[in-house]
């Protein structure tokens, strides 16, 4: 992504665990989206949406310079694990002008014709964004860990993970777990963009770079960012959730 974030100056990205944002405290928008996603995978009657077996919320504060004015975007990324087969991610983003957007992604692990697959379905602001099935080696779904080291109970810094949005190519581990191999991207990251894509997510980033080459400014680039979020939503790679969140943020600061 050779030019993807050079239209603004990102001053700081800070992420921590904030557990007071959870499904019981969520608003009607989140609940409606969750119900819609569950209906799409025919799971609406299988669970009580208020009773996940595990949940975790990562709150990210993006601080950026907009023509000399310091502004912030707040993003809550709530992960809800309902059982060993179902994981849901709700991303609520609040822009500097208080405009809100809601992204939801359901991941359902299932066996089909003797093979384990993940059924992925995503919605953005109530509209179906993407749906796909990908092969998987997992036996259970897990909530991602953003530390990439060991679990910290109440707070977590992801400075190293998010450095690629300042400069350089991204490098992620699947679900942030230290025993998973580090995937070094060739196209995902500011100032990054050469070589052969390493996986499906990297191909999404390359397509995004090509789109930016055709459209030099916003609002023309809004579709580039939207298409990247949609494309990434169809993947299950190391850092998929981080790329989705970052470009929902990009759309928020440009009023897309």
Buried (B, 14 or more C-beta within 10 A) or exposed (E): BBBBBEBBBBEEBBBBBBEEBBBEEBEEBBBBBBEBBBEBBEBBEEBEBEEBEEBBBBBBEBBBEEEEEEBBBBBBBBBBBBBEBBBBBBBBBBBBEEEEBBBBBBBBBBEEEEEEBBBBBBBBEEEEBBBBBBEBEBEEBBBBBBBBEEEEEEEBBBEEBBBBBBEEBBBBBBBBBEEEEEBBBBBBBBBBBEEEBBBBBBBBBBBBBEBBEEEEEBEEBBEBBBBBBBBBBBBBBBBBBBBBBBBBBBBBBBEB
